[in-house]
Amino acid sequence: MIDVTMVPRGQRLRLPRLPWQRQNEIEAFTGCADWLPADGERPPLLDIEQFDLFDRDRHPFYRDAEAELFLARRGGQVVGRVAAIVSHHHNAFERSRSETAGRTGFFGFYEAIEDHVVADALLDVASEWLRARGMVEMVGPASPSHNYYYGARALDEETVPYSPTRFLEAYSPPRYHDHYLAWGLTVERRMFGFDCDLDSPEVARVIERFEATIAKTVRSTGLRIRPMDVDDFDDEITRVNEMINRSLAENWGFSPMSRDELAYMGEQLKPLIDPALVLIAELEGEPVGISLALPDYNQVFAAMDGRLSKIGAAFTFDNIPLVRRLWPRGHAWQSRSIDTARVIALGIVPTVGRRGATTRREMLRIGPALVYSTLMNARRAEFRWLTASWILEDNKAMLAPFAIAGIPRTRVWRMYRRAL
């Protein structure tokens, strides 16, 4: 028999938890690696960062959202978890585009052993909770929204050599696809990820192709591409937030991030941001485009075994921005580097302040300029790989450059839906 219970609010993650202290419910929810089958492909996410996403009392996402966390047990042993989520912010945005929309509930943070009885029990509870709040469809996995861990990794659709899950990308084992389909969910959308070898002939051709046209664009439009100004961090976060929300608003499943959310995330990431990888495009002094990339900190978390108590391992990496600031000349214990940067968002704003509408011709020029600048800055920073995700399967404009360059997709995610 499967017993599914709610995780009480207000419980905290104890770091460290002393040997005689019994594990509480939120610690059981966070520490899924302790009860899931061993999986060498699962990235060891940082425990305190994961708990932060569950913290309904402090995380700004939950100021305009409801969520309930559930644990499944068999014979007292934890065998699964799930969250049911209603984002009022997302639904209000959907209603602004269509009067018939705006009643979507989400499931997320799904983990379970290989057992369809466990899977059915978890998804049943999540759907019942959402239905009781007037939702008419369940979409996911969203943990907790489009702006965090989104989608289920589709390893069965990936035909190239395995590409590891990168920083802030979602991972799930293949059995979850079977769990979802058996319960009645169907695939609603797919998203792709691409890995670019910065030393490859394909990337060299892209750079060569863009180089002359970018110079012409700068001369003819006055386009300026600059790195993020960390000394003006709060205002820069506001600009980034506005550009991401405006440039991605038409994408399927998009959920606007509030200013408080982005500021909260920005403060967490501030020590980890490499300003040369966060690029802002400007026309006549107005921001018109954004390329947001971060080093692949999953490589650091793997060295730490996902535990804050092993933070010393982070200082063996020589290209973490915080470490570089502390020891600009390096240190004896630094023996390795993060070799990959991930492009999290790249967008062009469709309208620009006092200039009025950005013309389609300008937009077509700004995109390649941002791609070119991101590639060049990543190479200067001595990254070997630049990875981009998640790109929707119907986003032809974003997929085209990879097709032209002959760069195959390396990672696939699925989003699922079921009417309630």
Secondary structure as GFF3:
##gff-version 3
##sequence-region A 1 420
A	DSSP	beta_strand	3	6	.	.	.	ID=ss1
A	DSSP	alpha_helix	25	30	.	.	.	ID=ss2
A	DSSP	three_ten_helix	32	34	.	.	.	ID=ss3
A	DSSP	alpha_helix	47	54	.	.	.	ID=ss4
A	DSSP	three_ten_helix	60	64	.	.	.	ID=ss5
A	DSSP	beta_strand	65	74	.	.	.	ID=ss6
A	DSSP	beta_strand	77	87	.	.	.	ID=ss7
A	DSSP	alpha_helix	88	97	.	.	.	ID=ss8
A	DSSP	beta_strand	104	112	.	.	.	ID=ss9
A	DSSP	alpha_helix	116	131	.	.	.	ID=ss10
A	DSSP	beta_strand	137	140	.	.	.	ID=ss11
A	DSSP	beta_strand	142	143	.	.	.	ID=ss12
A	DSSP	beta_strand	149	150	.	.	.	ID=ss13
A	DSSP	beta_strand	152	153	.	.	.	ID=ss14
A	DSSP	three_ten_helix	155	157	.	.	.	ID=ss15
A	DSSP	alpha_helix	175	183	.	.	.	ID=ss16
A	DSSP	beta_strand	186	197	.	.	.	ID=ss17
A	DSSP	alpha_helix	201	221	.	.	.	ID=ss18
A	DSSP	beta_strand	224	227	.	.	.	ID=ss19
A	DSSP	three_ten_helix	230	232	.	.	.	ID=ss20
A	DSSP	alpha_helix	233	247	.	.	.	ID=ss21
A	DSSP	alpha_helix	259	269	.	.	.	ID=ss22
A	DSSP	three_ten_helix	270	272	.	.	.	ID=ss23
A	DSSP	three_ten_helix	275	277	.	.	.	ID=ss24
A	DSSP	beta_strand	278	283	.	.	.	ID=ss25
A	DSSP	beta_strand	286	295	.	.	.	ID=ss26
A	DSSP	alpha_helix	298	303	.	.	.	ID=ss27
A	DSSP	three_ten_helix	308	316	.	.	.	ID=ss28
A	DSSP	alpha_helix	321	326	.	.	.	ID=ss29
A	DSSP	beta_strand	340	348	.	.	.	ID=ss30
A	DSSP	beta_strand	351	352	.	.	.	ID=ss31
A	DSSP	three_ten_helix	353	355	.	.	.	ID=ss32
A	DSSP	beta_strand	356	357	.	.	.	ID=ss33
A	DSSP	alpha_helix	360	380	.	.	.	ID=ss34
A	DSSP	beta_strand	385	392	.	.	.	ID=ss35
A	DSSP	alpha_helix	396	405	.	.	.	ID=ss36
A	DSSP	beta_strand	409	419	.	.	.	ID=ss37
###
